[in-house]
Amino acid sequence: MRYQSGNTQYRDRINKCGNKKLRKILYFMVCTILMAKRKGKENHFVDYYYKLKTQPQKKHHEVAIVACMNKFLKVAFHLITHGISYDYESALPAQKS
């Protein structure tokens, strides 16, 4: 959510618009994905979460979770519209030797 008035801009905030049941499902889904990391299952959402948590301006847990929810929705939309399946290994950037 963005607030603007003339030359003044305020920080973006997470709003609670939209379907609250869907937000709840997405929140618990991302939490489950993060817990799956303990079992050795890697994916881009776990990598992105820990990147947000370890950068110099560390994000709070809830902010990082919402960012992962947003990333999941964008990736899912891309995969569905292009008719491809998710593969962590093939999507990793090439390692430089």
N, C-alpha and C positions, 0 to 999 in steps of 0.2 A: 504494500500500500504506500503510495507516495503522496506527500503533502507539499504543495507549492502555493506561494502567494507573492506575486511580483518577483523580486529578485531573491526572496528568501526561500530556501529549500530545506526541508526537514528530513531526517533520516528515514529510510524505509522501515516499515514495520510489517510483521506478519499479521494478516487479518483473519477473521474467522468467518468469512463469507463462503458460500458453497455448501455442499452436502456434508453434514457433520459425520454421518455414518461412513462415508467414503474416506474422509480424513482419518477417522479412527482406524479403519482397515489398513490404510496405507501406513499409518504410524506403527501399528503392531507388525505389519509385514516387514518394514525396514528394521525394526528391533529384532525380529526373528532372523533376518539376513545377517545382522551383526553378530548374533549369538552363534550362527552357523560357522563363523570364522574360527571359533574355538575347536570345531571339529575338523578344521583343515580345509574347508570349502572356501575358495577364493572367488571374488567377483569384483567388478568395478565399483560397486556401491560401497563395499567395505573399504577399498582403497581410497575412494573419495572422502568417506567419513573421517578416516584417520589422517588424511591430508589436511582437512579442515581443522582437525583437533591439534595438529602439530605445527602448523604454520606460525610465524611470529605473532600475528594477531589471532590468537586462539579463539575459536567459536565455542559457544556454550553447547551442551549436549542437544538441547531442543532445537537450536538453530541449525546444527549440523544434520539432525534427523530430518528436518523440513527440507533442507537443501538436497538430501538424498532422496526424499520423496519426489521432489521436483525433477531430479535427474532420472529417477525410475520412470516417471510418466513420459518424459521426453524420449527415453530409449525405447520404452514399450510402444509408443506411437510410431516411431521410426521402424521398428521391427515388424509391426503389424501392417503398416502401409506398404512396406517393401516385400512382405512375405518371406522374411528370412528368420532363422532361429538364432538365439543368443549363444555365443561360444566365447568364453573368456580367453582361451589360449590363442585363437586366431585374431582377436581384437587387440592383443598386447602390441605395443610399439616394438619395432625391431631393436634388439640389443646391439649396441656398438661394441666392436672388439677392440 
